[in-house]
Amino acid sequence: MPPPLPLLATPPRPAASGFRDTALFRPRSVVLAGDRALPETGMIAANLAAGGFRGRLLAVGIPAPPGFEPAAATIAALPLAPDLAVLCLAPERLEPAMVALAARGCFAAIVPVAAPGLAEMTARTGVRALGQGSFGLCVPAIGLNASLAHIAPKPGRLALVAQSAAMRIAVTAAPCSEDSRIRRSALPSVMPKPRSSGSATTVATRARSRPGWMSILEGLIRSCQFFCRTFTTGSLACDAARVDKARAYQGTKYQLNQAASS
């Protein structure tokens, strides 16, 4: 007789993860595992090299860009276990790369490319991923620009977490010019919305800020208009009150004269 079926199906238990949030937001070493055939690889490699990252930059599967250490053939051949990995790989190569990262002790990854079944991959490998289709992560305080951004954000105390890549681009390219006091401290982007396909390639224009003297002049003009309207209104009100008072006096005087003559 076969054993009775369980009333509830038991879901597969996720693999144990050694994820640390500091590995994602304050990494000391970053590895870019890329495929030269994917455009995201070149964009993120250029941003990582130009960002002035204060830690170590490693590369796997691609020639080492400027500012990177000599490239390794495989993740297992890396000289150290990286804190953060950026995976620009074809979908069929993602899970083997995540298995290799977990074996080296790396449990934080950014996946800026398409990755069907990424949630199941993270459950099986224990590697937590920012993706799929993530616009990337910027932490200007440490010079980390692991994103597809075309404008590098400046250091500050304001952080932005956006699901939409278009929103992320708009905030980065907003008219927050060099003389502004508003800066961004961290800008992670999870993944584009289903209806915002291709939004990661949308280029937002940056409006030029008006000179400061124009704002001051506009404020002075508005203040003058306010005072002119206030004083003019007050004068008209006083004149109207005087007319009403004079009319009332004339009416009373006429009534007294009529009473005296009768």
C-alpha positions in Angstrom: 0.0 0.0 0.0 1.6 3.4 -1.0 2.1 6.0 1.7 -0.6 8.7 2.0 0.1 11.9 0.1 0.9 14.9 2.2 -1.9 17.5 2.5 0.5 20.3 1.6 3.3 20.2 -0.9 6.6 21.0 0.7 8.5 23.7 -1.3 12.2 23.2 -1.9 14.3 24.8 0.9 16.6 27.5 -0.3 20.3 27.0 0.0 22.1 28.5 3.0 23.3 32.0 2.1 26.2 34.0 3.5 24.8 37.2 2.2 25.9 40.5 3.9 24.3 43.8 3.1 27.7 45.5 3.3 29.0 43.3 0.5 26.4 44.9 -1.7 26.4 48.5 -0.5 30.0 48.8 0.7 32.0 46.2 -1.2 35.8 46.1 -1.0 36.2 44.1 -4.2 34.0 43.8 -7.3 34.3 41.2 -10.1 32.8 41.7 -13.5 32.0 38.4 -15.2 31.0 39.4 -18.7 30.4 38.3 -22.2 31.9 40.6 -24.8 28.9 40.0 -27.1 26.5 41.7 -24.6 26.5 45.6 -24.8 25.9 45.8 -21.0 29.4 44.4 -20.4 31.2 47.2 -22.1 29.0 49.9 -20.5 29.4 48.6 -16.9 33.2 48.0 -17.4 33.6 51.6 -18.5 31.6 53.0 -15.6 33.5 50.8 -13.1 36.8 52.0 -14.5 35.8 55.7 -14.5 34.1 55.7 -11.2 37.3 55.8 -9.1 36.4 52.7 -7.0 38.4 52.6 -3.8 38.6 48.8 -3.7 39.8 46.1 -6.1 38.3 45.6 -9.5 38.5 42.1 -11.1 37.4 40.7 -14.4 36.5 37.2 -15.7 35.9 36.2 -19.3 36.9 39.6 -20.8 40.1 41.5 -21.2 40.9 43.6 -18.1 39.8 47.2 -18.7 42.0 50.1 -17.4 42.0 50.2 -13.7 41.3 46.4 -13.3 43.6 43.8 -12.1 44.7 41.1 -14.6 41.7 39.1 -15.9 41.1 35.6 -14.7 39.9 32.8 -16.9 37.3 31.5 -14.4 35.8 32.6 -11.2 37.6 29.8 -9.4 40.9 31.3 -10.6 40.3 34.7 -9.0 43.1 35.8 -6.6 40.5 36.5 -3.9 36.8 36.0 -3.0 35.1 39.2 -4.2 32.4 40.9 -2.1 30.2 41.8 -5.1 29.8 40.3 -8.6 28.3 41.9 -11.7 27.1 39.1 -14.0 26.7 40.2 -17.7 26.2 36.7 -19.0 23.8 34.8 -21.2 20.9 33.1 -19.3 22.4 29.6 -19.6 25.7 30.7 -18.0 24.2 32.6 -15.0 23.5 29.7 -12.7 27.0 28.0 -13.2 28.6 31.4 -12.4 26.5 31.8 -9.3 27.4 28.3 -8.1 31.1 29.2 -8.6 30.6 32.5 -6.7 29.0 30.7 -3.8 31.9 28.2 -3.7 34.3 31.1 -3.4 32.2 32.8 -0.7 30.6 35.6 -2.8 26.8 35.8 -2.2 26.0 39.3 -3.6 25.4 39.9 -7.3 24.0 42.4 -9.8 22.4 41.0 -12.9 21.8 43.8 -15.5 20.8 41.3 -18.2 17.8 39.1 -18.8 17.7 36.1 -16.4 14.6 34.0 -16.6 14.1 32.0 -13.4 16.5 34.1 -11.4 14.5 33.7 -8.2 14.9 29.9 -8.5 18.6 30.3 -9.2 19.1 32.4 -6.0 17.2 29.8 -4.0 19.4 27.0 -5.3 22.7 28.7 -5.0 22.2 31.1 -2.0 23.5 34.1 -4.0 21.2 37.1 -3.7 20.9 39.1 -6.9 19.8 42.6 -7.8 17.9 41.9 -11.0 17.0 40.7 -13.4 17.4 43.5 -15.9 18.7 45.7 -13.2 19.9 49.2 -14.1 22.7 48.7 -11.6 24.0 50.2 -8.4 25.9 53.5 -7.7 27.5 54.3 -4.4 29.4 57.6 -5.1 30.8 57.7 -1.6 33.2 54.9 -2.4 33.4 55.5 -6.2 31.3 52.5 -7.1 29.4 52.9 -10.4 28.2 49.4 -11.4 25.4 50.7 -13.5 24.3 51.5 -17.0 24.1 55.2 -16.2 25.4 57.8 -18.7 25.8 60.4 -16.0 27.9 59.6 -12.9 26.1 60.8 -9.7 27.9 62.8 -7.1 28.3 62.0 -3.4 25.7 63.1 -1.0 23.2 62.0 1.7 20.2 61.3 -0.4 19.6 57.7 -1.6 17.2 56.6 -4.4 15.7 53.1 -4.8 13.7 52.9 -8.1 12.0 50.0 -9.9 11.9 52.0 -13.1 15.1 52.6 -15.0 13.5 55.6 -16.6 12.9 57.2 -13.2 16.5 56.4 -12.2 17.8 58.1 -15.4 15.5 61.1 -14.9 16.7 61.7 -11.3 20.3 61.4 -12.3 20.0 63.8 -15.2 17.7 66.2 -13.4 18.6 69.9 -13.3 20.6 69.3 -10.1 23.6 71.2 -11.4 27.0 71.7 -9.9 25.9 74.6 -7.6 23.0 72.5 -6.2 23.0 71.3 -2.6 21.1 68.1 -3.4 23.2 65.1 -4.1 22.6 61.3 -4.2 24.3 58.9 -2.0 23.2 55.5 -3.4 21.1 54.7 -6.4 20.2 51.1 -6.8 17.7 50.1 -9.5 15.9 46.7 -9.1 14.5 46.0 -12.5 12.5 47.8 -15.2 8.7 47.5 -15.2 7.2 45.1 -17.7 5.8 48.0 -19.7 9.0 50.0 -19.6 10.9 47.7 -21.9 14.0 49.4 -23.3 13.8 52.2 -20.8 17.3 51.6 -19.7 18.5 53.1 -23.0 16.3 56.2 -22.8 18.5 59.3 -22.5 17.1 62.1 -20.5 18.1 65.7 -21.2 19.5 67.9 -18.5 17.9 71.4 -18.3 20.2 74.3 -17.7 19.6 76.1 -14.4 18.8 79.8 -14.4 21.4 82.2 -13.1 20.9 83.3 -9.5 20.4 87.0 -10.3 17.4 86.2 -12.4 15.7 84.6 -9.5 16.5 87.6 -7.3 15.2 90.0 -9.9 12.0 88.1 -10.3 11.5 88.1 -6.5 11.9 91.9 -6.4 9.4 92.4 -9.2 6.8 90.2 -7.5 7.3 92.1 -4.2 6.8 95.4 -5.9 3.6 94.2 -7.6 2.3 92.9 -4.2 2.9 96.3 -2.4 1.4 98.3 -5.3 -1.7 96.2 -5.3 -2.0 96.4 -1.5 -1.6 100.2 -1.3 -3.9 100.8 -4.3 -6.6 98.7 -2.9 -6.3 100.4 0.5 -6.5 103.9 -1.1 -9.6 103.0 -3.1 -11.2 101.5 0.0 -10.6 104.8 1.9 -12.0 106.9 -0.9 -15.1 104.8 -1.1 -15.6 105.1 2.7 -15.3 108.9 2.4 -17.9 109.1 -0.3 -20.4 107.0 1.7 -19.9 109.2 4.7 -20.4 112.4 2.7 -23.6 111.0 1.2 -24.9 110.0 4.6 -24.2 113.5 5.9 -26.0 115.2 3.0 -29.0 112.9 3.5 -29.2 113.7 7.2 -28.9 117.4 6.5 -31.7 117.3 3.9 -34.0 115.5 6.3 -33.4 118.2 9.1 -34.1 121.0 6.6 -37.3 119.4 5.6 -38.4 118.9 9.2 -37.6 122.6 10.0 -39.5 124.0 7.1 -42.6 122.0 7.9 
